Amino acid sequence: MDLDCAYCKWFHTITLPRILAAHGADVLVIYREFPLASHPFAYPAAQAAECAYAEGGNAAYFAFVDRLYAAMRPDETYPPSILTDTAQAIGLDNRAFNRCLDTGSEKAAVDRDRLEGSIAGATQAPSILIRHDNRSILVTGNYPAQIEAAIEYFMHSITS
């Protein structure tokens, strides 16, 4: 996921909720950071999201991402203090969050996610990897029909 990407925002706020509504417990969603070099805010935002996760787990991570995407301006930019404002708004400890950002303690997590995405074949964001057993389908881009078709393909192969 690239937190400076309008297509990723669209996936997170529109496509993913539809998938979860349609498939519920049949799908497990795992986000990985995939900040693109063409989006200068993406890397610091990814580190900040990982700092939120380090402090508060999945709930804090997704609350952070939700608020961050909600704050994205129409020109796909953010207010300058959005990272710390978002952390404060979701109840994270300001000192711990700022220390995490300042020390870059989550840089390795972001770099690992980026590398794993590249190994899986991701070249852009969003890239959605749908897996079942040892098989996978990679959808690059926010293409709801392709994502749904991949999920249905695996759902059908489970019941066949």
N, CA, C and O of each residue as an XYZ file, in Angstrom:
640
protein
N       0.843     -1.171      0.000
C       0.000      0.000      0.000
C       0.890      1.235      0.000
O       1.893      1.284      0.712
N       0.536      2.196     -0.770
C       1.234      3.479     -0.826
C       0.265      4.510     -0.251
O      -0.798      4.754     -0.822
N       0.627      5.102      0.860
C      -0.276      6.017      1.556
C      -0.302      7.412      0.948
O      -0.927      8.320      1.497
N       0.369      7.586     -0.177
C       0.369      8.854     -0.909
C      -0.214      8.638     -2.306
O       0.109      9.370     -3.242
N      -1.058      7.650     -2.434
C      -1.567      7.192     -3.734
C      -3.093      7.229     -3.736
O      -3.740      6.596     -2.901
N      -3.656      7.970     -4.676
C      -5.115      8.083     -4.760
C      -5.771      6.744     -5.099
O      -6.866      6.456     -4.617
N      -5.117      5.926     -5.918
C      -5.688      4.622     -6.263
C      -5.692      3.690     -5.054
O      -6.603      2.880     -4.884
N      -4.658      3.814     -4.214
C      -4.617      3.029     -2.973
C      -5.725      3.485     -2.026
O      -6.365      2.670     -1.361
N      -5.939      4.791     -1.976
C      -7.030      5.327     -1.159
C      -8.360      4.760     -1.644
O      -9.200      4.359     -0.838
N      -8.546      4.728     -2.938
C      -9.774      4.196     -3.528
C      -9.928      2.722     -3.148
O     -11.016      2.286     -2.770
N      -8.846      1.962     -3.247
C      -8.910      0.564     -2.851
C      -9.314      0.439     -1.385
O     -10.212     -0.330     -1.041
N      -8.645      1.201     -0.530
C      -8.862      1.110      0.915
C     -10.267      1.548      1.327
O     -10.875      0.935      2.204
N     -10.777      2.591      0.706
C     -12.048      3.169      1.156
C     -13.274      2.652      0.406
O     -14.388      2.733      0.924
N     -13.088      2.125     -0.798
C     -14.241      1.682     -1.585
C     -14.177      0.190     -1.922
O     -15.089     -0.568     -1.594
N     -13.098     -0.219     -2.577
C     -13.012     -1.604     -3.052
C     -12.940     -2.601     -1.900
O     -13.708     -3.562     -1.871
N     -12.033     -2.390     -0.958
C     -11.874     -3.335      0.141
C     -13.149     -3.504      0.969
O     -13.518     -4.640      1.269
N     -13.837     -2.425      1.351
C     -15.092     -2.635      2.097
C     -16.120     -3.466      1.306
O     -16.862     -4.254      1.892
N     -16.160     -3.292      0.001
C     -17.089     -4.103     -0.812
C     -16.690     -5.571     -0.809
O     -17.543     -6.453     -0.715
N     -15.390     -5.829     -0.913
C     -14.907     -7.213     -0.876
C     -15.245     -7.850      0.472
O     -15.731     -8.980      0.529
N     -14.986     -7.123      1.542
C     -15.276     -7.655      2.879
C     -16.768     -7.861      3.081
O     -17.176     -8.826      3.727
N     -17.579     -6.978      2.544
C     -19.031     -7.146      2.660
C     -19.496     -8.386      1.899
O     -20.407     -9.087      2.341
N     -18.874     -8.650      0.768
C     -19.286     -9.788     -0.049
C     -18.730    -11.116      0.458
O     -19.381    -12.152      0.320
N     -17.535    -11.095      1.043
C     -16.870    -12.353      1.379
C     -16.576    -12.535      2.863
O     -16.257    -13.641      3.300
N     -16.679    -11.468      3.634
C     -16.524    -11.560      5.087
C     -15.371    -12.406      5.560
O     -14.212    -12.125      5.257
N     -15.696    -13.451      6.308
C     -14.679    -14.292      6.940
C     -13.924    -15.177      5.953
O     -12.972    -15.853      6.341
N     -14.325    -15.185      4.701
C     -13.639    -16.015      3.710
C     -12.334    -15.403      3.218
O     -11.549    -16.075      2.549
N     -12.094    -14.136      3.542
C     -10.856    -13.484      3.107
C     -10.100    -12.947      4.314
O     -10.691    -12.501      5.297
N      -8.796    -13.002      4.214
C      -7.921    -12.427      5.216
C      -7.129    -11.330      4.517
O      -6.470    -11.587      3.510
N      -7.188    -10.134      5.032
C      -6.514     -8.995      4.418
C      -5.252     -8.693      5.213
O      -5.292     -8.508      6.429
N      -4.139     -8.647      4.505
C      -2.858     -8.296      5.111
C      -2.277     -7.159      4.283
O      -2.010     -7.316      3.092
N      -2.086     -6.020      4.923
C      -1.497     -4.871      4.236
C       0.018     -4.966      4.321
O       0.569     -5.394      5.336
N       0.679     -4.566      3.252
C       2.124     -4.427      3.228
C       2.435     -3.046      2.666
O       1.772     -2.562      1.748
N       3.445     -2.436      3.234
C       3.842     -1.108      2.765
C       4.550     -1.243      1.418
O       5.433     -2.085      1.250
N       4.154     -0.411      0.470
C       4.793     -0.398     -0.841
C       4.876      1.042     -1.331
O       4.261      1.400     -2.336
N       5.644      1.871     -0.611
C       5.740      3.278     -0.998
C       6.509      3.438     -2.312
O       7.609      2.908     -2.470
N       5.926      4.161     -3.229
C       6.574      4.381     -4.521
C       7.496      5.588     -4.448
O       7.197      6.569     -3.768
N       8.613      5.508     -5.149
C       9.578      6.609     -5.175
C       8.972      7.869     -5.779
O       9.403      8.977     -5.459
N       7.987      7.714     -6.638
C       7.356      8.874     -7.280
C       6.425      9.639     -6.346
O       5.945     10.717     -6.697
N       6.168      9.093     -5.163
C       5.332      9.742     -4.160
C       6.191     10.077     -2.941
O       6.391      9.226     -2.074
N       6.697     11.300     -2.868
C       7.661     11.639     -1.811
C       7.135     11.507     -0.381
O       7.924     11.302      0.541
N       5.850     11.617     -0.182
C       5.275     11.502      1.162
C       5.024     10.048      1.557
O       4.799      9.752      2.730
N       5.062      9.145      0.581
C       4.681      7.755      0.826
C       5.579      7.063      1.846
O       5.082      6.336      2.706
N       6.879      7.274      1.767
C       7.790      6.573      2.669
C       7.633      7.044      4.116
O       7.500      6.214      5.015
N       7.646      8.374      4.362
C       7.406      8.796      5.751
C       6.037      8.361      6.272
O       5.900      8.022      7.447
N       5.026      8.369      5.405
C       3.690      7.935      5.823
C       3.691      6.447      6.161
O       3.046      6.023      7.120
N       4.414      5.658      5.376
C       4.508      4.219      5.653
C       5.191      3.978      6.993
O       4.745      3.145      7.781
N       6.274      4.708      7.252
C       6.946      4.573      8.543
C       6.007      4.971      9.682
O       5.969      4.306     10.718
N       5.265      6.033      9.495
C       4.335      6.487     10.533
C       3.249      5.442     10.787
O       2.889      5.182     11.935
N       2.730      4.845      9.715
C       1.709      3.804      9.886
C       2.282      2.611     10.644
O       1.601      2.012     11.476
N       3.530      2.270     10.355
C       4.175      1.171     11.074
C       4.439      1.550     12.530
O       4.382      0.693     13.413
N       4.725      2.822     12.786
C       4.867      3.280     14.175
C       3.529      3.136     14.910
O       3.496      2.735     16.074
N       2.442      3.461     14.231
C       1.117      3.291     14.832
C       0.876      1.815     15.143
O       0.364      1.480     16.211
N       1.243      0.936     14.215
C       1.086     -0.495     14.436
C       1.938     -0.958     15.630
O       1.478     -1.732     16.470
N       3.176     -0.474     15.686
C       4.073     -0.874     16.781
C       3.503     -0.495     18.140
O       3.705     -1.201     19.127
N       2.795      0.617     18.181
C       2.241      1.061     19.460
C       0.890      0.432     19.772
O       0.607      0.107     20.925
N       0.061      0.260     18.756
C      -1.304     -0.170     19.038
C      -1.856     -1.320     18.231
O      -3.056     -1.587     18.282
N      -1.002     -2.013     17.479
C      -1.460     -3.179     16.723
C      -2.320     -2.824     15.521
O      -2.316     -1.693     15.035
N      -3.059     -3.830     15.055
C      -3.882     -3.657     13.849
C      -4.891     -2.530     13.978
O      -5.094     -1.763     13.036
N      -5.522     -2.425     15.133
C      -6.550     -1.384     15.310
C      -5.947      0.000     15.119
O      -6.536      0.844     14.444
N      -4.786      0.241     15.703
C      -4.137      1.550     15.553
C      -3.665      1.763     14.124
O      -3.778      2.865     13.587
N      -3.137      0.710     13.506
C      -2.675      0.826     12.122
C      -3.825      1.259     11.210
O      -3.703      2.226     10.458
N      -4.936      0.534     11.287
C      -6.043      0.842     10.376
C      -6.729      2.157     10.728
O      -7.208      2.854      9.834
N      -6.786      2.508     12.002
C      -7.312      3.827     12.374
C      -6.427      4.922     11.791
O      -6.923      5.940     11.309
N      -5.122      4.709     11.835
C      -4.170      5.679     11.285
C      -4.370      5.810      9.773
O      -4.479      6.921      9.254
N      -4.416      4.700      9.083
C      -4.583      4.711      7.627
C      -5.926      5.330      7.240
O      -5.992      6.128      6.305
N      -6.993      4.970      7.951
C      -8.320      5.546      7.673
C      -8.277      7.074      7.758
O      -8.728      7.765      6.844
N      -7.737      7.589      8.847
C      -7.692      9.050      9.052
C      -6.758      9.727      8.062
O      -7.032     10.833      7.594
N      -5.664      9.064      7.749
C      -4.724      9.642      6.797
C      -5.372      9.780      5.422
O      -5.301     10.843      4.805
N      -5.992      8.725      4.946
C      -6.666      8.808      3.644
C      -7.811      9.820      3.666
O      -8.048     10.507      2.672
N      -8.516      9.915      4.780
C      -9.606     10.896      4.886
C      -9.082     12.323      4.769
O      -9.801     13.218      4.326
N      -7.832     12.532      5.165
C      -7.241     13.873      5.125
C      -6.587     14.209      3.782
O      -6.159     15.343      3.567
N      -6.509     13.218      2.873
C      -5.879     13.480      1.577
C      -6.671     14.547      0.835
O      -7.888     14.442      0.682
N      -5.974     15.561      0.385
C      -6.605     16.666     -0.342
C      -6.915     16.245     -1.775
O      -6.359     15.263     -2.267
N      -7.803     16.986     -2.451
C      -8.121     16.657     -3.847
C      -6.897     16.626     -4.770
O      -6.891     15.904     -5.767
N      -5.871     17.402     -4.443
C      -4.652     17.375     -5.270
C      -3.681     16.293     -4.809
O      -2.510     16.305     -5.190
N      -4.162     15.359     -3.991
C      -3.413     14.209     -3.494
C      -2.229     14.602     -2.605
O      -1.198     13.929     -2.596
N      -2.389     15.691     -1.864
C      -1.377     16.096     -0.888
C      -2.000     16.061      0.497
O      -3.204     15.861      0.657
N      -1.146     16.262      1.493
C      -1.586     16.259      2.878
C      -1.138     17.544      3.553
O      -0.166     18.166      3.122
N      -1.845     17.951      4.619
C      -1.357     19.072      5.435
C       0.000     18.698      6.041
O       0.249     17.520      6.300
N       0.877     19.675      6.271
C       2.237     19.384      6.755
C       2.315     18.574      8.044
O       3.201     17.729      8.175
N       1.433     18.799      8.978
C       1.531     18.109     10.270
C       0.619     16.888     10.353
O       0.273     16.458     11.454
N       0.228     16.330      9.230
C      -0.777     15.270      9.219
C      -0.344     14.023      9.997
O      -1.184     13.390     10.636
N       0.916     13.659      9.962
C       1.333     12.418     10.638
C       1.159     12.521     12.148
O       0.553     11.648     12.769
N       1.687     13.578     12.729
C       1.552     13.735     14.183
C       0.113     14.060     14.573
O      -0.360     13.609     15.616
N      -0.589     14.839     13.747
C      -1.997     15.137     14.035
C      -2.834     13.858     14.031
O      -3.707     13.673     14.879
N      -2.560     12.989     13.074
C      -3.311     11.735     12.980
C      -3.016     10.837     14.173
O      -3.926     10.244     14.751
N      -1.746     10.740     14.538
C      -1.383      9.922     15.694
C      -2.088     10.414     16.955
O      -2.602      9.620     17.742
N      -2.106     11.732     17.134
C      -2.765     12.299     18.308
C      -4.271     12.040     18.252
O      -4.882     11.699     19.265
N      -4.863     12.202     17.079
C      -6.315     12.031     16.936
C      -6.776     10.610     17.249
O      -7.897     10.408     17.717
N      -5.917      9.629     16.992
C      -6.334      8.248     17.282
C      -5.863      7.771     18.648
O      -6.031      6.604     19.002
N      -5.271      8.684     19.411
C      -4.932      8.384     20.798
C      -3.583      7.743     21.032
O      -3.364      7.144     22.085
N      -2.666      7.852     20.073
C      -1.325      7.315     20.303
C      -0.546      8.240     21.225
O      -0.847      9.429     21.322
N       0.435      7.702     21.886
C       1.307      8.472     22.754
C       2.210      9.340     21.873
O       3.023      8.817     21.111
N       2.068     10.666     21.977
C       2.816     11.578     21.099
C       4.325     11.386     21.205
O       5.026     11.357     20.193
N       4.818     11.255     22.422
C       6.272     11.120     22.603
C       6.784      9.828     21.971
O       7.804      9.831     21.280
N       6.088      8.744     22.204
C       6.512      7.457     21.643
C       6.422      7.480     20.115
O       7.315      6.990     19.423
N       5.345      8.049     19.604
C       5.164      8.121     18.151
C       6.268      8.975     17.517
O       6.884      8.562     16.534
N       6.514     10.149     18.068
C       7.557     11.027     17.519
C       8.937     10.396     17.632
O       9.763     10.554     16.733
N       9.196      9.687     18.717
C      10.475      8.995     18.875
C      10.616      7.917     17.799
O      11.686      7.742     17.217
N       9.548      7.215     17.552
C       9.562      6.181     16.509
C       9.885      6.802     15.150
O      10.705      6.277     14.398
N       9.231      7.924     14.845
C       9.508      8.597     13.570
C      10.938      9.124     13.518
O      11.641      8.938     12.525
N      11.353      9.773     14.578
C      12.679     10.409     14.601
C      13.817      9.399     14.502
O      14.835      9.670     13.865
N      13.653      8.257     15.118
C      14.724      7.253     15.106
C      14.654      6.348     13.876
O      15.611      5.636     13.572
N      13.520      6.378     13.169
C      13.375      5.502     12.007
C      13.307      4.033     12.380
O      13.714      3.165     11.608
N      12.791      3.763     13.569
C      12.790      2.384     14.069
C      11.934      1.433     13.221
O      12.132      0.219     13.276
N      11.005      1.959     12.452
C      10.160      1.093     11.612
C      10.604      1.078     10.147
O       9.929      0.502      9.294
N      11.734      1.709      9.864
C      12.262      1.737      8.495
C      12.480      0.320      7.963
O      12.147      0.031      6.814
N      13.032     -0.557      8.787
C      13.301     -1.933      8.358
C      12.001     -2.658      7.990
O      11.975     -3.441      7.041
N      10.935     -2.400      8.733
C       9.650     -3.034      8.427
C       9.131     -2.567      7.071
O       8.627     -3.366      6.283
N       9.256     -1.274      6.805
C       8.803     -0.734      5.512
C       9.655     -1.310      4.389
O       9.126     -1.732      3.361
N      10.958     -1.329      4.579
C      11.859     -1.863      3.552
C      11.590     -3.340      3.291
O      11.627     -3.782      2.143
N      11.319     -4.110      4.349
C      11.011     -5.535      4.200
C       9.720     -5.723      3.397
O       9.660     -6.548      2.486
N       8.692     -4.948      3.747
C       7.429     -5.040      3.009
C       7.631     -4.716      1.537
O       7.113     -5.409      0.661
N       8.382     -3.662      1.274
C       8.645     -3.229     -0.115
C       9.373     -4.331     -0.877
O       9.026     -4.628     -2.020
N      10.378     -4.937     -0.253
C      11.132     -6.018     -0.886
C      10.239     -7.225     -1.149
O      10.276     -7.805     -2.234
N       9.435     -7.603     -0.154
C       8.534     -8.748     -0.334
C       7.538     -8.491     -1.458
O       7.214     -9.397     -2.225
N       7.051     -7.250     -1.555
C       6.151     -6.912     -2.652
C       6.830     -7.040     -4.000
O       6.245     -7.568     -4.946
N       8.054     -6.565     -4.093
C       8.807     -6.668     -5.349
C       9.046     -8.128     -5.718
O       8.913     -8.504     -6.882
N       9.395     -8.945     -4.742
C       9.615    -10.373     -4.995
C       8.330    -11.034     -5.497
O       8.374    -11.925     -6.346
N       7.186    -10.592     -4.965
C       5.891    -11.148     -5.382
C       5.471    -10.646     -6.760
O       4.510    -11.153     -7.339
N       6.188     -9.649     -7.290
C       5.876     -9.150     -8.626
C       5.248     -7.771     -8.663
O       4.928     -7.271     -9.741
N       5.067     -7.147     -7.514
C       4.457     -5.821     -7.476
C       5.410     -4.804     -8.105
O       6.609     -4.789     -7.828
N       4.843     -3.969     -8.949
C       5.615     -2.891     -9.570
C       4.930     -1.551     -9.390
O       5.510     -0.507     -9.690
N       3.719     -1.574     -8.911
C       2.958     -0.353     -8.693
C       2.049     -0.540     -7.499
O       1.953     -1.629     -6.934
N       1.390      0.530     -7.128
C       0.467      0.470     -5.997
C      -0.899      0.963     -6.457
O      -0.989      1.902     -7.247
N      -1.947      0.340     -5.969
C      -1.909     -0.848     -5.129
C      -1.632     -2.102     -5.959
O      -1.967     -2.165     -7.142
N      -1.037     -3.061     -5.341
C      -0.872     -4.402     -5.897
C      -1.526     -5.346     -4.906
O      -1.191     -5.359     -3.722
N      -2.453     -6.126     -5.403
C      -3.223     -7.000     -4.541
C      -2.872     -8.440     -4.892
O      -3.103     -8.886     -6.016
N      -2.319     -9.155     -3.937
C      -1.946    -10.546     -4.129
C      -3.016    -11.406     -3.471
O      -3.226    -11.347     -2.260
N      -3.683    -12.200     -4.288
C      -4.726    -13.093     -3.785
C      -4.129    -14.493     -3.792
O      -3.694    -14.986     -4.833
N      -4.109    -15.128     -2.632
C      -3.484    -16.442     -2.497
C      -4.461    -17.481     -1.979
O      -5.386    -17.184     -1.222
N      -4.223    -18.702     -2.414
C      -4.897    -19.871     -1.843
C      -3.932    -21.037     -1.994
O      -3.449    -21.316     -3.091
N      -3.658    -21.704     -0.902
C      -2.675    -22.778     -0.880
C      -1.358    -22.248     -1.460
O      -0.835    -21.243     -0.978
N      -0.832    -22.898     -2.463
C       0.438    -22.473     -3.056
C       0.244    -21.698     -4.354
O       1.199    -21.489     -5.102
N      -0.958    -21.279     -4.621
C      -1.244    -20.542     -5.853
C      -1.562    -19.096     -5.510
O      -2.083    -18.793     -4.437
N      -1.240    -18.217     -6.438
C      -1.555    -16.805     -6.213
C      -1.837    -16.106     -7.529
O      -1.386    -16.524     -8.595
N      -2.593    -15.033     -7.420
C      -2.890    -14.145     -8.544
C      -2.569    -12.739     -8.071
O      -3.044    -12.310     -7.020
N      -1.761    -12.019     -8.845
C      -1.409    -10.639     -8.527
C      -2.202     -9.700     -9.423
O      -2.140     -9.792    -10.649
N      -2.939     -8.805     -8.803
C      -3.666     -7.766     -9.540
C      -2.943     -6.460     -9.250
O      -2.893     -6.009     -8.106
N      -2.389     -5.861    -10.286
C      -1.693     -4.587    -10.108
C      -2.623     -3.459    -10.509
O      -3.032     -3.341    -11.664
N      -2.943     -2.642     -9.536
C      -3.885     -1.545     -9.740
C      -5.187     -1.838     -9.027
O      -5.457     -2.973     -8.635
N      -5.980     -0.813     -8.867
C      -7.270     -0.975     -8.207
C      -8.312     -1.310     -9.260
O      -9.007     -0.433     -9.773
N      -8.405     -2.591     -9.570
C      -9.357     -3.091    -10.551
C     -10.330     -4.022     -9.835
O     -10.098     -5.229     -9.762
N     -11.412     -3.468     -9.311
C     -12.331     -4.269     -8.501
C     -12.827     -5.535     -9.189
O     -12.938     -6.576     -8.541
N     -13.125     -5.474    -10.478
C     -13.640     -6.659    -11.167
C     -12.582     -7.756    -11.236
O     -12.908     -8.933    -11.078
N     -11.322     -7.392    -11.470
C     -10.253     -8.391    -11.512
C      -9.990     -8.975    -10.128
O      -9.753    -10.175     -9.987
N     -10.035     -8.132     -9.124
C      -9.837     -8.615     -7.752
C     -10.947     -9.589     -7.387
O     -10.689    -10.665     -6.848
N     -12.170     -9.206     -7.682
C     -13.326    -10.069     -7.398
C     -13.232    -11.377     -8.174
O     -13.526    -12.440     -7.628
N     -12.827    -11.313     -9.437
C     -12.700    -12.532    -10.243
C     -11.653    -13.472     -9.657
O     -11.851    -14.687     -9.645
N     -10.552    -12.928     -9.177
C      -9.509    -13.765     -8.572
C     -10.031    -14.435     -7.305
O      -9.800    -15.624     -7.086
N     -10.728    -13.678     -6.482
C     -11.306    -14.250     -5.256
C     -12.306    -15.334     -5.618
O     -12.280    -16.417     -5.033
N     -13.181    -15.064     -6.566
C     -14.186    -16.051     -6.991
C     -13.527    -17.301     -7.568
O     -13.996    -18.416     -7.337
N     -12.450    -17.119     -8.310
C     -11.725    -18.258     -8.869
C     -11.275    -19.191     -7.745
O     -11.490    -20.401     -7.814
N     -10.654    -18.626     -6.717
C     -10.191    -19.459     -5.610
C     -11.359    -20.008     -4.802
O     -11.308    -21.156     -4.360
N     -12.403    -19.222     -4.599
C     -13.567    -19.714     -3.865
C     -14.188    -20.902     -4.603
O     -14.596    -21.882     -3.980
N     -14.257    -20.810     -5.923
C     -14.826    -21.895     -6.727
C     -13.932    -23.136     -6.656
O     -14.429    -24.261     -6.591
N     -12.608    -22.927     -6.670
C     -11.702    -24.085     -6.631
C     -11.756    -24.776     -5.278
O     -11.456    -25.966     -5.187
N     -12.124    -24.068     -4.238
C     -12.249    -24.667     -2.895
C     -13.475    -25.577     -2.844
O     -13.433    -26.653     -2.248
N     -14.566    -25.140     -3.472
C     -15.819    -25.882     -3.400
C     -15.944    -26.947     -4.479
O     -16.852    -27.776     -4.423
N     -15.051    -26.938     -5.457
C     -15.128    -27.931     -6.545
C     -14.470    -29.240     -6.173
O     -14.451    -30.172     -6.977
